[in-house]
Amino acid sequence: MKKIGLYYGSTSGKTVGVVDEIEFNLGELADVHNVADGISDLSQYENLILAVPSYGVGELQDDWVKVFEEFKSVDFTGKTVALVGIGNQTTFGETFVGAIKILYDTVIENGGKIVGFTSTDGYFFKECEALVDGKFMGLVLDEENQDDLTPDRIYDWLEDIKPLFN
């Protein structure tokens, strides 16, 4: 399998913890990049995992906002992309993990293939725009209310998506 570019943005540090767990499980397969340092090398990867926490009413995290214009110009043709959304289903139950939809829409519009859809079972939210055919657009984690489930959710999800990467 080719290297996976793992890109993330984090304000509170919770996403860093999630990315550390993903990196631990992927080992040498992952190259980790903080989007605060830029995304100029993103296009070199055929396999990508993009991790984004949601802020406000389902908005992108600040570091993702700063690189979003450049992100919108990336040609995702031939790329396999998996998304990780971090959110709080209790406090922000009406806009839960909305930021992954922003990344999803851009990847799809620019020719990419999204993998790693997950079930909504076990989550408790009012609304979520990040759904396709009743499934989340990627791995969804709630580090405020369900952090004890995170390691198993990450492991199981990675086992599901690894065969889908080239």
DRENPA-3360 file (N, C-alpha, C; in nm, 2 decimals, always signed):
BEGIN
1 = MKKIGLYY = +0.08/-0.12/+0.00/+0.00/+0.00/+0.00/+0.09/+0.12/+0.00 ~ +0.05/+0.22/-0.08/+0.12/+0.35/-0.08/+0.10/+0.43/+0.05 ~ +0.19/+0.52/+0.08/+0.17/+0.61/+0.20/+0.04/+0.68/+0.20 ~ -0.01/+0.70/+0.32/-0.13/+0.78/+0.34/-0.09/+0.91/+0.40 ~ -0.14/+1.02/+0.33/-0.12/+1.15/+0.38/-0.23/+1.18/+0.48 ~ -0.19/+1.20/+0.61/-0.29/+1.22/+0.72/-0.28/+1.37/+0.75 ~ -0.38/+1.45/+0.72/-0.39/+1.59/+0.74/-0.49/+1.63/+0.84 ~ -0.45/+1.72/+0.93/-0.55/+1.76/+1.04/-0.53/+1.90/+1.08;
9 = GSTSGKTV = -0.63/+1.96/+1.14/-0.62/+2.09/+1.21/-0.67/+2.07/+1.35 ~ -0.62/+2.14/+1.44/-0.66/+2.13/+1.58/-0.64/+2.26/+1.65 ~ -0.74/+2.29/+1.73/-0.74/+2.41/+1.82/-0.72/+2.37/+1.96 ~ -0.80/+2.28/+2.01/-0.80/+2.24/+2.15/-0.71/+2.13/+2.18 ~ -0.66/+2.06/+2.08/-0.57/+1.94/+2.10/-0.64/+1.81/+2.10 ~ -0.77/+1.81/+2.10/-0.85/+1.68/+2.09/-0.82/+1.61/+1.96 ~ -0.81/+1.69/+1.85/-0.79/+1.63/+1.72/-0.65/+1.57/+1.71 ~ -0.55/+1.63/+1.78/-0.42/+1.58/+1.79/-0.42/+1.44/+1.85;
17 = GVVDEIEF = -0.49/+1.43/+1.96/-0.50/+1.29/+2.02/-0.56/+1.19/+1.93 ~ -0.66/+1.23/+1.85/-0.73/+1.14/+1.75/-0.62/+1.10/+1.65 ~ -0.55/+1.20/+1.60/-0.45/+1.17/+1.49/-0.34/+1.09/+1.54 ~ -0.30/+1.11/+1.67/-0.20/+1.02/+1.73/-0.24/+0.88/+1.73 ~ -0.37/+0.85/+1.77/-0.42/+0.72/+1.77/-0.43/+0.66/+1.63 ~ -0.47/+0.74/+1.53/-0.47/+0.69/+1.39/-0.33/+0.65/+1.35 ~ -0.23/+0.74/+1.38/-0.09/+0.72/+1.34/-0.04/+0.60/+1.41 ~ -0.07/+0.58/+1.53/-0.03/+0.46/+1.61/-0.07/+0.33/+1.53;
25 = NLGELADV = -0.20/+0.33/+1.49/-0.26/+0.21/+1.42/-0.20/+0.19/+1.28 ~ -0.17/+0.30/+1.21/-0.12/+0.29/+1.08/+0.03/+0.27/+1.07 ~ +0.10/+0.31/+1.17/+0.25/+0.30/+1.18/+0.31/+0.37/+1.06 ~ +0.40/+0.30/+0.99/+0.48/+0.35/+0.88/+0.40/+0.39/+0.76 ~ +0.27/+0.35/+0.76/+0.19/+0.38/+0.64/+0.15/+0.53/+0.63 ~ +0.16/+0.60/+0.74/+0.11/+0.74/+0.75/+0.22/+0.84/+0.76 ~ +0.20/+0.95/+0.68/+0.28/+1.07/+0.70/+0.18/+1.17/+0.75 ~ +0.21/+1.23/+0.87/+0.12/+1.32/+0.94/+0.16/+1.46/+0.91;
33 = HNVADGIS = +0.05/+1.54/+0.88/+0.07/+1.68/+0.85/-0.03/+1.77/+0.92 ~ +0.01/+1.87/+0.99/-0.07/+1.97/+1.05/-0.10/+2.08/+0.94 ~ -0.23/+2.10/+0.91/-0.26/+2.20/+0.80/-0.22/+2.34/+0.84 ~ -0.19/+2.36/+0.97/-0.14/+2.49/+1.01/+0.00/+2.52/+0.94 ~ +0.07/+2.41/+0.90/+0.20/+2.42/+0.83/+0.18/+2.43/+0.68 ~ +0.06/+2.42/+0.63/+0.03/+2.43/+0.49/-0.01/+2.29/+0.43 ~ -0.06/+2.30/+0.31/-0.10/+2.18/+0.24/-0.04/+2.16/+0.10 ~ +0.07/+2.23/+0.08/+0.13/+2.23/-0.05/+0.17/+2.09/-0.10;
41 = DLSQYENL = +0.20/+2.00/-0.01/+0.24/+1.87/-0.05/+0.12/+1.77/-0.05 ~ +0.00/+1.81/-0.03/-0.12/+1.72/-0.02/-0.14/+1.65/-0.15 ~ -0.12/+1.72/-0.26/-0.15/+1.65/-0.39/-0.05/+1.54/-0.43 ~ +0.06/+1.52/-0.36/+0.15/+1.42/-0.39/+0.10/+1.28/-0.34 ~ +0.00/+1.28/-0.26/-0.06/+1.15/-0.21/-0.18/+1.11/-0.29 ~ -0.18/+0.98/-0.31/-0.30/+0.92/-0.38/-0.40/+0.88/-0.27 ~ -0.35/+0.85/-0.15/-0.44/+0.81/-0.03/-0.43/+0.92/+0.07 ~ -0.55/+0.96/+0.12/-0.55/+1.07/+0.22/-0.65/+1.04/+0.33;
49 = ILAVPSYG = -0.62/+1.08/+0.45/-0.71/+1.09/+0.56/-0.71/+1.23/+0.60 ~ -0.83/+1.29/+0.61/-0.84/+1.43/+0.65/-0.92/+1.44/+0.77 ~ -0.86/+1.49/+0.88/-0.93/+1.50/+1.01/-0.96/+1.65/+1.04 ~ -1.09/+1.67/+1.07/-1.13/+1.81/+1.10/-1.23/+1.81/+1.21 ~ -1.21/+1.90/+1.31/-1.31/+1.92/+1.42/-1.41/+2.03/+1.36 ~ -1.53/+2.02/+1.42/-1.63/+2.12/+1.38/-1.63/+2.23/+1.49 ~ -1.65/+2.35/+1.45/-1.66/+2.46/+1.54/-1.78/+2.54/+1.51 ~ -1.83/+2.62/+1.60/-1.95/+2.70/+1.58/-2.07/+2.62/+1.53;
57 = VGELQDDW = -2.13/+2.66/+1.43/-2.24/+2.58/+1.37/-2.20/+2.49/+1.26 ~ -2.11/+2.40/+1.29/-2.07/+2.30/+1.19/-1.96/+2.36/+1.09 ~ -1.88/+2.45/+1.14/-1.79/+2.52/+1.06/-1.65/+2.46/+1.07 ~ -1.56/+2.49/+0.97/-1.43/+2.44/+0.97/-1.35/+2.50/+1.09 ~ -1.25/+2.42/+1.14/-1.16/+2.47/+1.24/-1.07/+2.58/+1.17 ~ -1.01/+2.67/+1.25/-0.94/+2.79/+1.20/-0.82/+2.75/+1.10 ~ -0.74/+2.65/+1.13/-0.63/+2.62/+1.04/-0.68/+2.57/+0.91 ~ -0.79/+2.49/+0.91/-0.85/+2.45/+0.78/-0.91/+2.57/+0.71;
65 = VKVFEEFK = -0.96/+2.67/+0.78/-1.02/+2.79/+0.71/-0.90/+2.86/+0.64 ~ -0.79/+2.87/+0.70/-0.67/+2.94/+0.64/-0.62/+2.87/+0.51 ~ -0.64/+2.74/+0.50/-0.59/+2.67/+0.38/-0.70/+2.63/+0.28 ~ -0.82/+2.67/+0.31/-0.94/+2.62/+0.24/-0.94/+2.67/+0.09 ~ -0.90/+2.79/+0.06/-0.89/+2.83/-0.08/-0.80/+2.75/-0.16 ~ -0.68/+2.72/-0.10/-0.59/+2.63/-0.17/-0.64/+2.49/-0.18 ~ -0.71/+2.44/-0.07/-0.77/+2.31/-0.07/-0.87/+2.29/-0.19 ~ -0.95/+2.40/-0.21/-1.06/+2.39/-0.31/-1.00/+2.38/-0.45;
73 = SVDFTGKT = -0.87/+2.41/-0.47/-0.80/+2.41/-0.60/-0.73/+2.27/-0.62 ~ -0.73/+2.18/-0.52/-0.67/+2.05/-0.54/-0.75/+1.96/-0.63 ~ -0.68/+1.90/-0.73/-0.74/+1.80/-0.81/-0.74/+1.67/-0.74 ~ -0.85/+1.62/-0.70/-0.86/+1.49/-0.63/-0.88/+1.37/-0.72 ~ -0.88/+1.39/-0.85/-0.89/+1.28/-0.95/-0.79/+1.17/-0.92 ~ -0.84/+1.05/-0.90/-0.75/+0.93/-0.88/-0.71/+0.92/-0.73 ~ -0.76/+1.01/-0.65/-0.73/+1.00/-0.50/-0.84/+0.93/-0.42 ~ -0.80/+0.85/-0.33/-0.89/+0.79/-0.23/-0.88/+0.86/-0.10;
81 = VALVGIGN = -0.99/+0.91/-0.05/-0.99/+1.00/+0.06/-1.09/+0.95/+0.17 ~ -1.04/+0.95/+0.29/-1.13/+0.91/+0.41/-1.13/+1.03/+0.50 ~ -1.25/+1.05/+0.56/-1.27/+1.17/+0.65/-1.29/+1.13/+0.79 ~ -1.23/+1.22/+0.88/-1.26/+1.20/+1.02/-1.31/+1.33/+1.07 ~ -1.43/+1.32/+1.14/-1.49/+1.44/+1.20/-1.50/+1.43/+1.35 ~ -1.46/+1.54/+1.41/-1.46/+1.54/+1.56/-1.56/+1.65/+1.60 ~ -1.66/+1.61/+1.69/-1.76/+1.70/+1.73/-1.82/+1.67/+1.86 ~ -1.91/+1.75/+1.91/-1.98/+1.73/+2.03/-2.13/+1.71/+2.00;
89 = QTTFGETF = -2.17/+1.59/+2.01/-2.31/+1.56/+1.98/-2.42/+1.61/+2.08 ~ -2.37/+1.64/+2.20/-2.46/+1.69/+2.30/-2.48/+1.85/+2.29 ~ -2.37/+1.92/+2.29/-2.37/+2.06/+2.29/-2.41/+2.12/+2.15 ~ -2.36/+2.05/+2.05/-2.38/+2.09/+1.91/-2.46/+1.99/+1.83 ~ -2.56/+1.94/+1.90/-2.64/+1.83/+1.84/-2.72/+1.87/+1.71 ~ -2.73/+2.00/+1.68/-2.80/+2.04/+1.56/-2.71/+2.07/+1.45 ~ -2.58/+2.06/+1.47/-2.48/+2.09/+1.37/-2.36/+1.99/+1.38 ~ -2.39/+1.87/+1.43/-2.29/+1.78/+1.47/-2.20/+1.74/+1.35;
97 = VGAIKILY = -2.07/+1.75/+1.36/-1.96/+1.73/+1.27/-1.99/+1.78/+1.13 ~ -2.05/+1.90/+1.12/-2.08/+1.96/+0.99/-1.96/+1.99/+0.91 ~ -1.84/+2.01/+0.97/-1.72/+2.05/+0.89/-1.68/+1.94/+0.80 ~ -1.71/+1.81/+0.83/-1.66/+1.71/+0.73/-1.74/+1.72/+0.60 ~ -1.86/+1.77/+0.61/-1.94/+1.79/+0.48/-1.87/+1.89/+0.39 ~ -1.81/+1.99/+0.45/-1.74/+2.09/+0.37/-1.62/+2.03/+0.29 ~ -1.55/+1.94/+0.36/-1.44/+1.88/+0.30/-1.49/+1.77/+0.20 ~ -1.59/+1.70/+0.24/-1.65/+1.60/+0.15/-1.69/+1.66/+0.02;
105 = DTVIENGG = -1.77/+1.77/+0.02/-1.82/+1.83/-0.10/-1.71/+1.88/-0.19 ~ -1.60/+1.93/-0.13/-1.49/+1.97/-0.21/-1.42/+1.86/-0.28 ~ -1.39/+1.75/-0.21/-1.33/+1.63/-0.26/-1.41/+1.57/-0.38 ~ -1.54/+1.56/-0.36/-1.63/+1.51/-0.46/-1.63/+1.60/-0.58 ~ -1.65/+1.73/-0.56/-1.65/+1.82/-0.67/-1.52/+1.82/-0.75 ~ -1.41/+1.79/-0.69/-1.28/+1.79/-0.75/-1.23/+1.65/-0.79 ~ -1.33/+1.56/-0.81/-1.30/+1.43/-0.87/-1.25/+1.32/-0.78 ~ -1.25/+1.34/-0.65/-1.20/+1.24/-0.55/-1.30/+1.13/-0.52;
113 = KIVGFTST = -1.25/+1.02/-0.47/-1.34/+0.91/-0.42/-1.33/+0.90/-0.27 ~ -1.45/+0.91/-0.20/-1.46/+0.90/-0.06/-1.48/+0.76/-0.01 ~ -1.41/+0.72/+0.09/-1.43/+0.58/+0.15/-1.45/+0.60/+0.30 ~ -1.49/+0.50/+0.37/-1.50/+0.50/+0.51/-1.62/+0.55/+0.57 ~ -1.74/+0.54/+0.51/-1.86/+0.58/+0.56/-1.89/+0.49/+0.69 ~ -1.95/+0.55/+0.79/-1.98/+0.48/+0.91/-2.12/+0.49/+0.96 ~ -2.16/+0.40/+1.04/-2.30/+0.39/+1.09/-2.32/+0.50/+1.20 ~ -2.44/+0.55/+1.21/-2.48/+0.65/+1.31/-2.52/+0.58/+1.44;
121 = DGYFFKEC = -2.52/+0.45/+1.44/-2.56/+0.37/+1.56/-2.47/+0.41/+1.68 ~ -2.53/+0.44/+1.80/-2.46/+0.47/+1.92/-2.43/+0.62/+1.93 ~ -2.48/+0.70/+1.84/-2.46/+0.85/+1.85/-2.60/+0.91/+1.88 ~ -2.60/+1.02/+1.95/-2.72/+1.09/+1.99/-2.72/+1.24/+1.95 ~ -2.77/+1.27/+1.84/-2.77/+1.41/+1.79/-2.90/+1.44/+1.72 ~ -2.93/+1.57/+1.71/-3.06/+1.61/+1.65/-3.05/+1.61/+1.50 ~ -2.94/+1.68/+1.45/-2.93/+1.69/+1.30/-2.78/+1.68/+1.26 ~ -2.76/+1.64/+1.14/-2.62/+1.62/+1.09/-2.63/+1.63/+0.94;
129 = EALVDGKF = -2.56/+1.73/+0.88/-2.55/+1.74/+0.74/-2.45/+1.64/+0.68 ~ -2.37/+1.58/+0.76/-2.26/+1.50/+0.72/-2.31/+1.35/+0.70 ~ -2.42/+1.33/+0.64/-2.48/+1.20/+0.62/-2.50/+1.18/+0.47 ~ -2.47/+1.05/+0.42/-2.50/+1.01/+0.29/-2.57/+0.87/+0.30 ~ -2.69/+0.86/+0.25/-2.77/+0.74/+0.26/-2.78/+0.69/+0.41 ~ -2.79/+0.78/+0.50/-2.81/+0.74/+0.64/-2.68/+0.71/+0.72 ~ -2.56/+0.72/+0.65/-2.44/+0.70/+0.71/-2.35/+0.82/+0.72 ~ -2.27/+0.83/+0.82/-2.17/+0.94/+0.83/-2.08/+0.94/+0.71;
137 = MGLVLDEE = -2.03/+1.05/+0.67/-1.94/+1.07/+0.55/-1.80/+1.02/+0.59 ~ -1.78/+0.97/+0.71/-1.65/+0.92/+0.75/-1.66/+0.88/+0.89 ~ -1.54/+0.86/+0.96/-1.54/+0.83/+1.10/-1.57/+0.95/+1.18 ~ -1.67/+0.93/+1.27/-1.71/+1.04/+1.35/-1.68/+1.01/+1.50 ~ -1.62/+1.11/+1.57/-1.58/+1.09/+1.71/-1.63/+1.20/+1.79 ~ -1.67/+1.17/+1.91/-1.71/+1.27/+2.01/-1.62/+1.26/+2.13 ~ -1.51/+1.34/+2.14/-1.41/+1.33/+2.24/-1.46/+1.39/+2.37 ~ -1.57/+1.46/+2.37/-1.63/+1.52/+2.49/-1.72/+1.42/+2.57;
145 = NQDDLTPD = -1.80/+1.34/+2.49/-1.90/+1.25/+2.55/-1.87/+1.10/+2.53 ~ -1.79/+1.07/+2.44/-1.77/+0.92/+2.41/-1.62/+0.89/+2.39 ~ -1.53/+0.96/+2.45/-1.39/+0.94/+2.43/-1.35/+0.80/+2.46 ~ -1.42/+0.73/+2.55/-1.39/+0.59/+2.58/-1.41/+0.49/+2.46 ~ -1.49/+0.54/+2.36/-1.52/+0.46/+2.24/-1.42/+0.48/+2.13 ~ -1.34/+0.59/+2.14/-1.26/+0.63/+2.03/-1.15/+0.53/+1.99 ~ -1.07/+0.47/+2.07/-0.97/+0.37/+2.02/-1.03/+0.26/+1.94 ~ -1.14/+0.20/+1.99/-1.20/+0.09/+1.91/-1.26/+0.14/+1.78;
153 = RIYDWLED = -1.33/+0.26/+1.78/-1.39/+0.31/+1.66/-1.28/+0.33/+1.56 ~ -1.16/+0.39/+1.60/-1.05/+0.41/+1.51/-1.00/+0.28/+1.45 ~ -0.97/+0.19/+1.54/-0.92/+0.06/+1.50/-1.01/-0.01/+1.40 ~ -1.13/-0.02/+1.43/-1.23/-0.09/+1.34/-1.24/-0.02/+1.21 ~ -1.25/+0.12/+1.21/-1.26/+0.19/+1.09/-1.14/+0.18/+1.00 ~ -1.02/+0.18/+1.06/-0.90/+0.17/+0.98/-0.89/+0.03/+0.92 ~ -0.93/-0.07/+0.99/-0.94/-0.21/+0.93/-1.03/-0.22/+0.81 ~ -1.14/-0.14/+0.82/-1.24/-0.14/+0.71/-1.18/-0.07/+0.58;
161 = IKPLFN = -1.11/+0.04/+0.61/-1.06/+0.13/+0.49/-0.93/+0.09/+0.44 ~ -0.84/+0.03/+0.51/-0.71/+0.00/+0.46/-0.71/-0.08/+0.33 ~ -0.80/-0.18/+0.31/-0.81/-0.25/+0.18/-0.85/-0.16/+0.07 ~ -0.92/-0.05/+0.10/-0.97/+0.04/-0.01/-0.87/+0.14/-0.06 ~ -0.75/+0.15/+0.01/-0.65/+0.23/-0.04/-0.56/+0.15/-0.13 ~ -0.50/+0.22/-0.24/-0.42/+0.15/-0.34/-0.29/+0.11/-0.28;
% end
